Amino acid sequence: MFDSEPDAVLGPFSSPGARATPWASALAVLGEAEVFWLSTVRPDGRPHVTPLLAAWSLGGACFTTGGQERKARNLERNPRCVLTTGTNALTGVDVVIEGVASVVDERSGREQAVADFERKYGAHLTSPEGSWYRLGEAVIAGDVRLYRVAPTVGFAFGKLPASSQTRYTWPSR
């Protein structure tokens, strides 16, 4: 696993005087976001987009799914995908992570990711009244797939009052 700091470059469509969004700020957005949108490609080339929970863990963006769900079947054929999240408003910051998804097979990795998910989503995962109660147990047992998206490129889009477009690239691994 890796947790390297990406290079950050301000894009050409940024407002005059804008500054690149620090990676720490983008990580904060990823940490606070409750809903993410995963984009994958169907076997016939059509896009597939679905909302889901995600947490930054194991040096990448992690999410869960059942093995027969459309997103899992898409990723089996083509592991390249995009996760997006943000404010869904004209202010704040939106973040996009492009990368390659892989199933986390090691139990220790699944345990770490579950701990990160439970810290982030709290009672939604840990309380008997929670919508996803016992999801963590299913992930650790391997009954639910845990994917980790290793980022290849990322973007932070700062919005009003001034726009900034930051591109993040990670050193080759």
Backbone as a chain_set.jsonl record, in Angstrom:
{"seq": "MFDSEPDAVLGPFSSPGARATPWASALAVLGEAEVFWLSTVRPDGRPHVTPLLAAWSLGGACFTTGGQERKARNLERNPRCVLTTGTNALTGVDVVIEGVASVVDERSGREQAVADFERKYGAHLTSPEGSWYRLGEAVIAGDVRLYRVAPTVGFAFGKLPASSQTRYTWPSR", "coords": {"N": [[0.843, -1.172, 0.0], [0.324, 2.358, -0.355], [0.904, 5.713, 0.608], [1.65, 8.067, -0.577], [2.39, 11.491, -1.233], [0.772, 13.321, -3.714], [1.846, 15.075, -6.711], [0.87, 18.415, -7.256], [-0.752, 20.521, -9.512], [-1.823, 23.613, -10.731], [-4.565, 24.108, -12.847], [-5.309, 25.304, -16.245], [-7.827, 26.522, -16.424], [-8.383, 27.984, -14.226], [-9.247, 30.68, -12.005], [-7.81, 34.008, -12.247], [-5.03, 34.469, -10.114], [-5.694, 32.327, -8.535], [-4.98, 29.494, -6.412], [-3.412, 26.274, -6.253], [-5.274, 23.567, -4.917], [-4.366, 22.242, -1.867], [-3.251, 18.849, -1.316], [-3.934, 17.847, 1.181], [-6.259, 19.258, 1.743], [-7.978, 18.252, -0.225], [-8.058, 15.591, 0.625], [-9.416, 16.01, 3.023], [-11.954, 16.708, 2.058], [-12.632, 14.256, 0.859], [-12.712, 12.738, 3.173], [-14.845, 13.826, 4.602], [-17.037, 13.599, 2.94], [-20.121, 11.995, 2.37], [-21.479, 10.594, 0.37], [-20.515, 9.104, -2.653], [-19.857, 8.936, -6.184], [-19.532, 6.33, -8.356], [-18.03, 5.578, -11.38], [-18.037, 3.3, -13.97], [-17.299, 1.05, -16.726], [-19.459, -0.597, -18.901], [-19.58, -3.923, -20.403], [-20.297, -3.523, -23.113], [-19.344, -1.037, -23.617], [-20.846, 1.123, -22.774], [-21.35, 3.696, -20.321], [-21.532, 3.292, -16.731], [-22.923, 4.463, -13.813], [-23.041, 4.857, -10.332], [-24.279, 5.597, -7.041], [-22.51, 5.405, -3.902], [-21.091, 4.381, -0.684], [-17.895, 5.425, 0.465], [-14.494, 5.309, 1.565], [-11.364, 6.816, 2.338], [-8.722, 4.78, 2.49], [-6.076, 2.488, 3.144], [-4.343, 3.741, 1.427], [-5.829, 4.509, -0.776], [-9.017, 4.976, -2.467], [-11.683, 3.348, -1.052], [-14.376, 1.011, -1.452], [-17.413, -0.94, -1.176], [-19.108, -3.855, -2.5], [-21.469, -6.235, -3.8], [-20.581, -9.358, -5.31], [-21.987, -9.962, -7.662], [-23.104, -7.637, -8.533], [-23.634, -4.963, -10.899], [-21.501, -3.069, -11.011], [-19.341, -4.55, -9.961], [-19.144, -6.614, -11.834], [-18.514, -5.089, -14.076], [-16.005, -4.07, -13.303], [-14.501, -6.385, -13.196], [-13.994, -6.885, -15.865], [-12.888, -4.512, -16.777], [-10.842, -2.715, -14.926], [-10.45, -0.002, -14.622], [-11.638, 3.061, -13.346], [-13.698, 5.765, -12.011], [-14.083, 7.814, -9.204], [-16.202, 10.183, -7.757], [-16.945, 13.073, -5.788], [-18.303, 15.654, -3.693], [-19.559, 18.969, -3.136], [-21.926, 19.41, -4.504], [-22.909, 21.862, -5.153], [-22.605, 25.386, -5.956], [-20.507, 26.41, -4.567], [-17.578, 25.62, -2.594], [-15.654, 22.543, -2.773], [-15.13, 20.094, -5.221], [-14.138, 16.71, -5.726], [-12.315, 14.469, -7.748], [-11.319, 11.208, -8.38], [-9.384, 9.288, -10.378], [-8.615, 5.981, -11.314], [-7.365, 2.624, -10.788], [-9.178, -0.16, -9.924], [-9.02, -2.719, -7.479], [-9.643, -5.875, -5.93], [-9.529, -6.197, -2.442], [-7.803, -8.589, -0.973], [-6.406, -9.47, 1.287], [-6.905, -10.249, 4.658], [-6.069, -8.545, 6.764], [-5.957, -6.07, 5.48], [-8.655, -5.748, 4.802], [-9.717, -5.596, 7.379], [-8.532, -3.206, 8.303], [-9.643, -1.341, 6.493], [-12.382, -1.631, 7.1], [-12.373, -0.655, 9.736], [-11.733, 2.019, 9.17], [-13.983, 2.754, 7.62], [-16.016, 2.411, 9.571], [-15.232, 4.307, 11.458], [-15.659, 6.583, 9.959], [-18.418, 6.475, 9.094], [-19.814, 5.748, 11.339], [-22.591, 5.134, 13.418], [-24.25, 4.307, 11.338], [-23.087, 2.039, 10.412], [-22.389, 0.631, 12.676], [-24.404, 0.442, 14.597], [-27.268, -1.465, 15.65], [-29.572, -0.357, 14.594], [-28.667, 0.875, 12.37], [-28.382, 1.558, 8.851], [-26.555, -0.007, 7.408], [-25.75, -2.001, 9.105], [-23.64, -4.506, 10.34], [-22.259, -4.73, 7.981], [-19.51, -4.424, 8.031], [-18.644, -6.83, 9.272], [-19.316, -8.644, 7.269], [-17.64, -7.789, 5.215], [-15.076, -8.25, 6.326], [-15.195, -11.02, 6.611], [-15.184, -11.701, 3.971], [-17.474, -11.995, 2.529], [-18.646, -9.898, 1.258], [-17.461, -7.895, -1.326], [-14.545, -5.927, -1.112], [-13.237, -3.166, -2.58], [-10.332, -1.402, -3.633], [-9.384, 1.622, -4.929], [-6.646, 2.434, -6.615], [-5.173, 5.449, -6.957], [-4.532, 7.165, -10.013], [-4.661, 9.598, -11.224], [-5.918, 12.703, -10.026], [-8.383, 15.228, -9.277], [-9.184, 18.46, -8.031], [-11.792, 20.632, -7.787], [-12.199, 23.792, -7.146], [-14.721, 26.09, -6.312], [-16.965, 28.919, -6.588], [-16.064, 31.694, -4.493], [-13.951, 32.07, -6.344], [-12.655, 30.236, -9.027], [-10.81, 27.185, -9.109], [-8.72, 24.774, -10.55], [-7.282, 21.914, -9.818], [-4.814, 19.563, -10.536], [-3.83, 16.357, -9.614], [-1.092, 14.185, -9.529], [0.375, 11.022, -9.052], [3.521, 9.668, -8.051], [5.155, 7.212, -10.11], [4.488, 3.756, -9.47]], "CA": [[0.0, 0.0, 0.0], [1.097, 3.587, -0.399], [0.247, 6.945, 1.038], [2.528, 9.129, -1.04], [1.805, 12.796, -1.555], [0.829, 13.545, -5.165], [2.214, 16.388, -7.22], [-0.325, 19.225, -7.504], [-0.531, 21.578, -10.486], [-3.014, 24.409, -11.004], [-4.983, 23.988, -14.232], [-5.441, 26.534, -17.029], [-9.15, 27.136, -16.353], [-8.514, 28.571, -12.903], [-9.36, 32.142, -11.954], [-6.537, 34.697, -12.012], [-4.654, 34.527, -8.708], [-6.09, 31.115, -7.808], [-3.893, 28.612, -5.988], [-3.719, 24.852, -6.268], [-5.83, 23.031, -3.671], [-3.426, 21.279, -1.282], [-3.759, 17.486, -1.217], [-4.558, 17.694, 2.504], [-7.632, 19.779, 1.638], [-8.747, 17.274, -1.01], [-8.285, 14.458, 1.529], [-10.461, 16.405, 3.974], [-13.224, 16.58, 1.338], [-12.9, 12.818, 0.755], [-13.022, 12.242, 4.504], [-16.129, 14.347, 5.062], [-18.116, 13.26, 1.998], [-20.894, 10.807, 2.714], [-21.886, 9.888, -0.838], [-19.611, 9.166, -3.79], [-20.402, 8.389, -7.418], [-18.569, 5.464, -9.028], [-18.251, 5.411, -12.814], [-17.353, 2.15, -14.575], [-17.669, 0.854, -18.129], [-20.112, -1.881, -19.178], [-18.904, -4.689, -21.454], [-20.562, -2.995, -24.452], [-18.766, 0.297, -23.723], [-21.688, 2.16, -22.176], [-20.963, 4.021, -18.945], [-22.4, 2.915, -15.613], [-22.642, 5.328, -12.67], [-23.87, 4.497, -9.185], [-23.849, 6.194, -5.77], [-22.114, 4.447, -2.874], [-20.255, 4.845, 0.413], [-16.476, 5.192, 0.22], [-13.588, 5.861, 2.566], [-9.962, 6.79, 1.97], [-8.092, 3.792, 3.344], [-5.086, 1.656, 2.452], [-3.711, 4.55, 0.396], [-6.693, 4.688, -1.935], [-10.449, 5.104, -2.194], [-12.249, 2.006, -0.887], [-15.827, 0.864, -1.439], [-17.847, -2.335, -1.128], [-20.2, -4.253, -3.385], [-21.665, -7.674, -3.979], [-19.863, -9.882, -6.463], [-22.816, -10.045, -8.867], [-23.632, -6.322, -8.902], [-23.148, -4.453, -12.186], [-20.189, -2.442, -10.883], [-18.338, -5.617, -9.788], [-18.98, -7.297, -13.129], [-17.791, -4.165, -14.946], [-14.612, -3.975, -12.866], [-13.811, -7.622, -13.557], [-13.587, -6.767, -17.268], [-12.101, -3.289, -16.95], [-10.707, -2.186, -13.574], [-10.329, 1.466, -14.586], [-12.888, 3.667, -12.89], [-13.621, 7.118, -11.474], [-14.928, 8.139, -8.044], [-16.373, 11.624, -7.611], [-17.731, 13.54, -4.646], [-18.157, 17.089, -3.473], [-20.619, 19.726, -2.479], [-23.138, 19.468, -5.31], [-23.333, 23.258, -5.056], [-21.708, 26.283, -6.681], [-19.402, 26.772, -3.691], [-16.902, 24.463, -2.021], [-14.691, 21.805, -3.592], [-15.467, 18.75, -5.7], [-12.924, 15.92, -5.928], [-12.413, 13.352, -8.685], [-10.187, 10.289, -8.318], [-9.331, 8.289, -11.446], [-7.642, 4.965, -10.953], [-7.566, 1.212, -11.089], [-9.765, -0.839, -8.768], [-8.673, -4.126, -7.262], [-10.254, -6.463, -4.738], [-8.623, -6.343, -1.306], [-7.89, -9.988, -0.576], [-5.793, -9.731, 2.585], [-7.797, -9.997, 5.796], [-5.606, -7.372, 7.512], [-6.387, -4.9, 4.718], [-10.115, -5.615, 4.971], [-9.957, -5.139, 8.752], [-8.171, -1.79, 8.384], [-10.641, -0.564, 5.758], [-13.622, -1.641, 7.884], [-12.175, 0.293, 10.842], [-11.83, 3.366, 8.598], [-15.4, 2.966, 7.278], [-16.806, 2.554, 10.8], [-14.869, 5.601, 12.041], [-16.263, 7.625, 9.128], [-19.88, 6.413, 8.99], [-20.347, 5.563, 12.682], [-23.769, 4.323, 13.738], [-24.832, 3.713, 10.123], [-22.468, 0.718, 10.255], [-22.112, -0.045, 13.947], [-25.597, 0.328, 15.434], [-28.298, -2.375, 15.123], [-30.556, 0.438, 13.84], [-27.986, 1.461, 11.218], [-28.762, 1.044, 7.526], [-25.586, -0.988, 6.916], [-25.27, -2.751, 10.264], [-22.957, -5.773, 10.073], [-21.521, -4.718, 6.715], [-18.103, -4.649, 8.362], [-18.432, -8.265, 9.487], [-19.397, -9.304, 5.961], [-16.423, -7.44, 4.473], [-13.946, -8.966, 6.924], [-15.363, -12.443, 6.293], [-15.045, -11.893, 2.533], [-18.792, -12.224, 1.929], [-18.897, -8.701, 0.454], [-16.182, -7.463, -1.898], [-13.96, -4.628, -0.805], [-12.359, -2.69, -3.642], [-9.475, -0.242, -3.396], [-9.02, 2.301, -6.164], [-5.317, 3.041, -6.575], [-5.307, 6.64, -7.798], [-3.535, 7.481, -11.031], [-4.762, 11.05, -11.352], [-7.05, 13.243, -9.287], [-8.682, 16.63, -9.522], [-9.994, 19.209, -7.076], [-12.406, 21.773, -8.461], [-12.677, 24.834, -6.239], [-15.769, 26.863, -6.99], [-17.142, 30.31, -6.174], [-16.043, 32.912, -5.311], [-12.962, 31.986, -7.414], [-12.513, 28.827, -9.418], [-9.462, 26.632, -9.255], [-8.719, 23.408, -11.067], [-6.008, 21.329, -9.436], [-4.581, 18.196, -11.023], [-2.89, 15.604, -8.78], [-0.519, 12.979, -10.116], [1.183, 10.268, -8.103], [4.738, 9.084, -8.635], [4.977, 5.842, -10.599], [4.714, 2.74, -8.456]], "C": [[0.892, 1.241, 0.0], [0.241, 4.735, 0.107], [1.082, 8.132, 0.609], [1.738, 10.382, -1.382], [1.883, 12.993, -3.069], [1.387, 14.932, -5.487], [0.918, 17.124, -7.534], [0.029, 20.383, -8.436], [-1.856, 22.292, -10.732], [-3.317, 24.366, -12.5], [-5.247, 25.314, -14.905], [-6.811, 27.218, -16.925], [-9.432, 27.739, -14.988], [-8.614, 30.09, -13.002], [-7.979, 32.769, -11.759], [-6.258, 34.765, -10.499], [-5.032, 33.291, -7.898], [-4.849, 30.304, -7.448], [-4.361, 27.168, -6.065], [-4.273, 24.439, -4.903], [-4.837, 22.029, -3.099], [-4.068, 19.896, -1.176], [-4.44, 17.259, 0.123], [-6.0, 18.197, 2.485], [-8.517, 18.831, 0.844], [-9.042, 16.045, -0.154], [-9.37, 14.776, 2.552], [-11.836, 16.3, 3.322], [-13.6, 15.101, 1.233], [-13.317, 12.24, 2.107], [-14.386, 12.663, 5.01], [-17.299, 13.927, 4.186], [-18.812, 11.979, 2.434], [-21.214, 9.951, 1.495], [-20.87, 10.159, -1.944], [-20.349, 8.594, -4.996], [-19.291, 7.613, -8.108], [-18.975, 5.319, -10.484], [-17.385, 4.262, -13.312], [-17.838, 2.035, -16.005], [-18.264, -0.536, -18.297], [-19.359, -2.622, -20.287], [-19.129, -4.141, -22.87], [-20.058, -1.564, -24.63], [-19.601, 1.418, -23.135], [-21.224, 2.449, -20.75], [-21.995, 3.513, -17.94], [-21.978, 3.766, -14.425], [-23.589, 4.952, -11.547], [-23.365, 5.18, -7.921], [-23.469, 5.092, -4.778], [-21.362, 5.138, -1.749], [-18.805, 4.567, 0.04], [-15.675, 5.843, 1.337], [-12.169, 5.796, 2.025], [-9.271, 5.879, 2.97], [-7.082, 3.015, 2.515], [-4.422, 2.413, 1.304], [-4.522, 4.731, -0.866], [-8.135, 4.853, -1.506], [-11.05, 3.701, -2.165], [-13.768, 2.053, -0.888], [-16.157, -0.618, -1.44], [-18.952, -2.584, -2.144], [-20.335, -5.771, -3.372], [-21.003, -8.124, -5.264], [-20.665, -9.938, -7.749], [-23.425, -8.695, -9.27], [-22.947, -5.831, -10.178], [-21.751, -3.863, -12.042], [-19.087, -3.486, -10.72], [-18.088, -6.331, -11.111], [-18.226, -6.403, -14.115], [-16.305, -4.135, -14.594], [-13.824, -5.248, -13.142], [-13.253, -7.547, -14.978], [-12.646, -5.593, -17.495], [-11.982, -2.612, -15.583], [-10.54, -0.67, -13.485], [-11.68, 2.077, -14.236], [-12.62, 5.079, -12.371], [-14.573, 7.213, -10.287], [-14.992, 9.652, -7.925], [-17.19, 11.919, -6.368], [-17.536, 15.041, -4.527], [-19.386, 17.696, -2.862], [-21.945, 19.719, -3.211], [-23.772, 20.855, -5.217], [-22.323, 24.104, -5.829], [-20.545, 26.781, -5.837], [-18.759, 25.493, -3.16], [-15.953, 23.817, -3.008], [-15.264, 20.45, -3.969], [-14.159, 18.026, -5.969], [-13.235, 14.735, -6.84], [-11.143, 12.514, -8.542], [-10.334, 9.284, -9.452], [-8.305, 7.242, -11.044], [-8.035, 3.579, -11.377], [-8.034, 0.515, -9.821], [-9.272, -2.277, -8.698], [-9.334, -4.594, -5.974], [-9.182, -6.58, -3.67], [-8.808, -7.754, -0.768], [-7.376, -10.251, 0.836], [-6.748, -9.337, 3.711], [-7.368, -8.74, 6.561], [-6.004, -6.077, 6.795], [-7.882, -4.67, 4.858], [-10.432, -5.096, 6.372], [-9.644, -3.652, 8.896], [-9.22, -0.927, 7.682], [-11.96, -0.514, 6.514], [-13.502, -0.672, 9.055], [-12.302, 1.728, 10.34], [-13.267, 3.703, 8.204], [-16.22, 3.218, 8.541], [-16.497, 3.862, 11.506], [-15.583, 6.72, 11.271], [-17.788, 7.642, 9.225], [-20.573, 6.086, 10.305], [-21.533, 4.627, 12.774], [-24.443, 3.719, 12.508], [-24.312, 2.284, 9.916], [-22.398, -0.07, 11.561], [-23.334, -0.27, 14.832], [-26.598, -0.654, 14.821], [-29.381, -1.637, 14.325], [-29.962, 1.029, 12.564], [-28.362, 0.785, 9.914], [-27.84, -0.067, 7.034], [-24.949, -1.764, 8.074], [-24.765, -4.12, 9.824], [-22.276, -5.834, 8.696], [-20.048, -5.012, 6.976], [-17.785, -6.113, 8.564], [-18.417, -9.009, 8.154], [-18.152, -9.012, 5.123], [-15.234, -8.227, 5.005], [-14.004, -10.459, 6.588], [-15.169, -12.73, 4.802], [-16.354, -12.176, 1.823], [-19.231, -11.063, 1.042], [-17.539, -8.258, -0.061], [-15.805, -6.07, -1.417], [-13.002, -4.297, -1.94], [-11.555, -1.502, -3.135], [-9.117, 0.334, -4.752], [-7.668, 2.966, -5.947], [-5.354, 4.257, -7.498], [-4.173, 6.783, -8.802], [-3.502, 8.982, -11.289], [-5.985, 11.491, -10.55], [-7.225, 14.713, -9.619], [-9.442, 17.202, -8.337], [-10.493, 20.439, -7.817], [-12.951, 22.728, -7.411], [-13.644, 25.72, -6.989], [-15.886, 28.246, -6.366], [-16.643, 30.549, -4.757], [-14.997, 32.916, -6.427], [-12.791, 30.507, -7.762], [-11.047, 28.435, -9.495], [-9.612, 25.183, -9.697], [-7.334, 22.839, -10.784], [-5.942, 19.899, -9.953], [-3.518, 17.559, -10.131], [-2.387, 14.398, -9.567], [0.402, 12.342, -9.083], [2.428, 9.739, -8.79], [4.453, 7.646, -9.092], [5.29, 4.857, -9.494], [4.989, 1.43, -9.133]], "O": [[2.078, 1.164, 0.321], [-0.987, 4.707, 0.032], [1.209, 9.103, 1.355], [0.57, 10.321, -1.767], [2.958, 12.844, -3.649], [1.395, 15.831, -4.645], [-0.033, 16.517, -8.028], [0.977, 21.128, -8.19], [-2.889, 21.649, -10.92], [-2.424, 24.567, -13.324], [-5.395, 26.337, -14.236], [-6.939, 28.383, -17.302], [-10.587, 27.978, -14.635], [-8.13, 30.7, -13.956], [-7.086, 32.149, -11.181], [-7.149, 35.081, -9.711], [-4.726, 33.212, -6.708], [-3.807, 30.415, -8.094], [-5.553, 26.879, -5.956], [-3.8, 24.902, -3.865], [-4.494, 21.058, -3.772], [-5.276, 19.78, -0.972], [-5.436, 16.538, 0.188], [-6.865, 17.62, 3.142], [-9.678, 18.624, 1.197], [-10.15, 15.511, -0.199], [-10.159, 13.901, 2.908], [-12.787, 15.851, 3.962], [-14.747, 14.731, 1.485], [-14.172, 11.357, 2.174], [-15.019, 11.93, 5.77], [-18.439, 13.902, 4.65], [-18.165, 11.004, 2.817], [-21.22, 8.723, 1.579], [-20.428, 11.291, -2.141], [-21.332, 7.867, -4.853], [-18.234, 8.166, -8.411], [-20.119, 4.98, -10.79], [-16.171, 4.244, -13.109], [-18.68, 2.814, -16.452], [-17.663, -1.532, -17.893], [-18.587, -2.012, -21.027], [-18.259, -4.274, -23.731], [-20.307, -0.941, -25.662], [-19.123, 2.545, -23.008], [-20.757, 1.549, -20.052], [-23.169, 3.332, -18.263], [-20.8, 3.789, -14.067], [-24.784, 4.752, -11.766], [-22.157, 5.33, -7.74], [-24.027, 3.995, -4.806], [-21.035, 6.322, -1.839], [-18.518, 3.575, -0.631], [-16.122, 6.8, 1.97], [-11.805, 4.843, 1.337], [-9.239, 6.175, 4.165], [-7.233, 2.904, 1.299], [-3.988, 1.806, 0.325], [-3.974, 5.07, -1.915], [-8.438, 4.867, -0.313], [-10.941, 2.954, -3.138], [-14.374, 3.003, -0.393], [-15.286, -1.455, -1.676], [-19.636, -1.661, -2.587], [-19.415, -6.488, -2.976], [-20.879, -7.343, -6.207], [-20.08, -9.959, -8.831], [-24.178, -8.621, -10.241], [-21.827, -6.235, -10.493], [-20.89, -4.134, -12.879], [-18.004, -3.327, -11.284], [-16.943, -6.618, -11.461], [-17.403, -6.885, -14.894], [-15.451, -4.171, -15.48], [-12.605, -5.196, -13.305], [-12.179, -8.077, -15.261], [-11.723, -5.671, -18.306], [-12.942, -1.991, -15.128], [-10.494, -0.116, -12.387], [-12.72, 1.671, -14.754], [-11.476, 5.526, -12.301], [-15.714, 6.756, -10.35], [-13.965, 10.329, -7.984], [-18.023, 11.114, -5.95], [-16.683, 15.618, -5.202], [-20.155, 17.034, -2.164], [-22.985, 19.991, -2.611], [-24.994, 21.002, -5.205], [-21.306, 23.593, -6.299], [-19.683, 27.501, -6.34], [-19.336, 24.411, -3.267], [-15.5, 24.453, -3.96], [-15.819, 19.744, -3.126], [-13.179, 18.642, -6.39], [-14.276, 14.09, -6.717], [-10.032, 13.044, -8.578], [-11.296, 8.516, -9.486], [-7.251, 7.571, -10.5], [-8.918, 3.384, -12.213], [-7.381, 0.585, -8.78], [-9.128, -2.957, -9.714], [-9.555, -3.811, -5.05], [-8.062, -7.009, -3.948], [-9.841, -8.075, -0.18], [-7.861, -11.16, 1.511], [-7.317, -8.245, 3.715], [-8.22, -7.95, 6.966], [-6.352, -5.094, 7.448], [-8.328, -3.533, 5.014], [-11.314, -4.253, 6.538], [-10.397, -2.918, 9.536], [-9.638, 0.1, 8.215], [-12.597, 0.538, 6.568], [-14.448, 0.064, 9.336], [-12.91, 2.566, 11.006], [-13.721, 4.825, 8.432], [-17.033, 4.141, 8.575], [-17.39, 4.473, 12.093], [-16.054, 7.687, 11.87], [-18.386, 8.701, 9.417], [-21.801, 6.142, 10.381], [-21.502, 3.496, 12.288], [-25.142, 2.713, 12.627], [-24.989, 1.438, 9.332], [-22.352, -1.3, 11.545], [-23.288, -1.106, 15.735], [-26.764, -0.678, 13.601], [-30.034, -2.238, 13.471], [-30.684, 1.622, 11.763], [-28.628, -0.417, 9.879], [-28.283, -0.97, 6.324], [-23.775, -2.131, 8.027], [-25.405, -4.8, 9.023], [-21.774, -6.887, 8.301], [-19.416, -5.76, 6.231], [-16.762, -6.596, 8.079], [-17.594, -9.901, 7.944], [-17.666, -9.885, 4.405], [-14.472, -8.806, 4.232], [-12.977, -11.08, 6.315], [-15.005, -13.887, 4.415], [-16.359, -12.554, 0.652], [-20.089, -11.229, 0.175], [-16.565, -8.247, 0.692], [-16.639, -5.168, -1.331], [-12.073, -5.053, -2.224], [-12.029, -0.708, -2.323], [-8.609, -0.373, -5.622], [-7.553, 3.935, -5.197], [-5.548, 4.105, -8.704], [-3.007, 6.552, -8.482], [-2.444, 9.558, -11.54], [-6.958, 10.748, -10.416], [-6.33, 15.355, -10.17], [-10.249, 16.512, -7.715], [-9.711, 21.19, -8.4], [-14.026, 22.507, -6.854], [-13.423, 26.063, -8.151], [-14.966, 28.686, -5.676], [-16.792, 29.676, -3.902], [-15.131, 33.689, -7.376], [-12.786, 29.645, -6.883], [-10.18, 29.218, -9.881], [-10.519, 24.472, -9.264], [-6.347, 23.22, -11.414], [-6.893, 19.13, -9.821], [-2.449, 18.13, -9.915], [-3.169, 13.683, -10.194], [1.108, 13.028, -8.345], [2.395, 9.402, -9.973], [3.606, 6.961, -8.519], [6.203, 5.056, -8.693], [5.21, 0.422, -8.462]]}, "num_chains": 1, "name": "protein.A"}
